[in-house]
Amino acid sequence: MGSNVDLESISRILDIPSDASRLLERPEQELRVTLNIVCDGKLICTDAYLVIHSSVRGPGKGGIRLSADVDLAETGELAELMTYKCALVGIPFGGAKSSIRLDPHSLTDDGRGMFVREYAHALDHYLSTGLYIPAPDMGTNPSDMAIIYGQTHIPESVTGKPPRVRGLPGRLEATGCGVAAVSRMASEDILGEPIAGHTVAIQGFGNVGGWTARFLAESGARVVAVSDFSGAAYREEGFPAAELAECSVAELGRLHEKMNRDDLLELPVDFLIPAAAGHVLTEENAGKVKAKVIVEAANGPITPEADAILEKAGIKILPDILANAGGVVASYAEWRQAKSGDVTEREQTFEIIEKRLDNAYRAVKDAAAKRGLSYRTASHLIAVNEVVQAMVERRWVT
């Protein structure tokens, strides 16, 4: 992912022990397993991966990605991202990620459930001991997490479960809630006024993009464009919050105006929010971006080359490890709830997310101003320092 931490650059600012750099440059554990099921009389085999990047600050935390294109390298990059995301927002987890190399749309519900159970069986040691705590990610959902809980019978072994199955009210909306909160903070900080009335374009209208759109519209922002795999929809006045909650992108396009998906990235809006896959802003299209602020709801949506172009153009970027950390903050709240037996209400979940992200945003803003850094570099600086200090305190390095 283009947004992963550049330790060499950070070491020019921070005095990082060489042994700490060596530990952070490679993951602690990598596991590849083969999952086999028989569905409708047919044998289906595929690979699954688990990468634990760092456990110095706590057990490995990170979602399960279900995709036909995922591989060990991508899983490792996402695990590394989780190490720094957890460190930046101050929750006691390390970074990890797992993935199943399979197209989720190719599975029946029964076949999907069989694969998730097989996954839980293959990773039983990591799940039952708490070495790795999964959650939903691209291609997976709360029902998949409920199946894993049904295998481990340990409520804190997996987060992102449905609220009726020892889950957390508000966890489904958590990442979108956090993206919207960071966008509101950025509006006050960078644009100098509340987000109400400001224009927003959101690339990706799945769980994260959809909830981000709803929260921002409810805050008074004008969500003028949204897109997904089917196309894009546009409304100059902004879509009503009710339509964003009830309609697909295709339906919004029929109700209002259709547009080319790629053109959404080039709209002259106040906020551009990439909320789908990685590497959507590249060296080829970054020069066409006209947004004032980019909020990275997806992991690694901007390549390093594009990042340099956007920074030179004066476009402010709120990096993924800050902007989309609402999900892991809520996962921490769910993990604590599962261990304590307490009950958290939906609005309390949102308050927890906003407080954590507000604290992290202020720290990033202060570090950026003090050292003359971009918000991305400032975020990485804070996160790396937290991880390195944990290594020192645990006598992993001196």
Secondary structure, 3 states (H helix, E strand, C coil): CCCCCCHHHHHCCCCCCHHHHHHHCCCCEEEEEEEEEEECCEEEEEEEEEEEEECCCCCEECCEEEECCCCHHHHHHHHHHHHHHHHHCCCCCEEEEEEEECCHHHCCHHHHHHHHHHHHHHCHHHHHCCCEECCECCCCCHHHHHHHHHHHCCHHHCCCCCHHHCCCCCCCCHHHHHHHHHHHHHHHHHHCCCCCCCEEEEECCCHHHHHHHHHHHHCCCEEEEEEECCEEEECCCCCCHHHHHHCCHHHHHHHCEEECHHHHCCCCCCEEEECCCCCCECCCCHHHCCCCEEECCCCCCECHHHHHHHHHCCCEEECHHHHCCHHHHHHHHHHHHHHHCCCCCHHHHHHHHHHHHHHHHHHHHHHHHHHCCCHHHHHHHHHHHHHHHHHHHCCCCC
